[in-house]
């Protein structure tokens, strides 16, 4: 059997971490919504925490996880459904990283500018 390359092993590990991170965010989001039953005060307190720079960084990590998981998941689907692409598995890792970076970097800059710069 063909041994996976270190790049493939790393992207697989990151894919799993991103999926787990999205699951944890979903659990946090459900808990936040559940605070509505306790009244507006606890809900609004947590909402204000999410609007601070540290909360914005959490949003950035969430965006990283969702986008990376989507791009890499698409790569995996293509490799699964088009067996002829298996010989380009290593190249597909680099293509996924390139596409991810092309989408993530400009979006991350906008998110960070919104979090750390004063509104106009």
C-alpha positions in Angstrom: 0.0 0.0 0.0 1.2 3.5 -0.8 2.3 5.4 2.3 0.7 8.9 2.6 3.1 11.8 2.4 3.7 14.1 5.4 1.7 16.8 3.7 -1.3 14.5 3.3 -1.0 13.4 6.9 -0.8 17.0 8.2 -3.8 18.2 6.1 -5.8 15.2 7.3 -5.0 16.0 10.9 -5.9 19.7 10.4 -9.1 18.6 8.7 -10.1 16.6 11.8 -9.2 19.5 14.1 -11.2 21.9 12.1 -14.2 19.6 12.2 -13.9 19.2 16.0 -13.5 23.0 16.3 -16.7 23.6 14.4 -18.5 21.0 16.6 -17.3 22.9 19.7 -18.4 26.2 18.3 -21.8 24.8 17.5 -22.1 23.6 21.1 -21.1 27.1 22.4 -23.6 28.6 20.0 -26.4 26.4 21.3 -25.5 27.2 24.9 -25.6 30.9 24.0 -29.0 30.6 22.5 -30.2 28.6 25.6 -29.2 31.6 27.7 -32.2 33.4 26.3 -34.4 31.3 28.6 -32.5 32.9 31.5 -33.4 36.4 30.4 -31.8 39.1 28.3 -29.0 39.9 30.8 -26.9 36.7 30.6 -27.5 36.5 26.8 -26.4 40.1 26.2 -23.4 39.7 28.5 -22.0 36.8 26.5 -22.9 38.6 23.2 -20.8 41.6 24.3 -17.9 39.3 25.0 -18.1 38.0 21.4 -17.9 41.5 20.1 -14.6 42.3 21.8 -11.3 41.7 20.0 -10.8 38.3 21.7 -14.2 37.2 20.6 -13.4 38.4 17.1 -10.3 36.3 17.1 -12.5 33.3 18.0 -14.6 34.2 14.9 -11.5 34.3 12.9 -10.6 30.8 14.1 -14.1 29.6 13.3 -13.8 31.1 9.8 -10.4 29.3 9.4 -12.0 26.0 10.4 -15.1 26.3 8.2 -13.2 27.4 5.1 -10.4 24.9 5.5 -12.8 22.1 6.2 -14.8 23.0 3.1 -11.8 23.3 0.7 -10.2 20.2 2.0 -13.5 18.3 2.0 -14.0 19.2 -1.6 -10.5 17.9 -2.4 -11.3 14.6 -0.6 -14.6 14.3 -2.5 -12.9 14.8 -5.8 -10.3 12.2 -5.0 -12.9 9.7 -3.9 -15.2 10.1 -6.8 -12.6 10.5 -9.5 -10.1 7.6 -8.9 -7.9 8.8 -11.7 -7.0 11.8 -9.6 -5.4 9.6 -7.0 -2.0 10.0 -8.7 -2.3 13.8 -8.2 -3.0 13.4 -4.4 0.1 15.4 -3.4 -0.6 18.1 -6.0 -4.2 18.3 -4.7 -2.8 19.1 -1.2 -0.9 22.1 -2.6 -3.9 23.2 -4.7 -6.1 23.1 -1.6 -3.6 25.1 0.4 -3.4 27.7 -2.5 -7.2 28.0 -2.8 -7.6 28.2 1.0 -4.9 30.9 1.3 -6.4 32.9 -1.6 -9.8 32.9 0.1 -8.7 33.2 3.7 -6.1 35.9 3.8 -8.1 38.8 2.3 -11.2 37.7 4.4 -9.1 37.5 7.6 -7.6 40.9 7.0 -11.2 42.3 6.7 -12.2 40.5 9.9 -9.2 41.7 11.8 -9.6 45.3 10.6 -13.2 45.2 11.8 -12.1 43.9 15.2 -9.1 46.1 15.9 -9.6 49.4 14.0 -12.2 52.0 15.2 -15.3 52.3 13.1 -15.3 55.0 10.4 
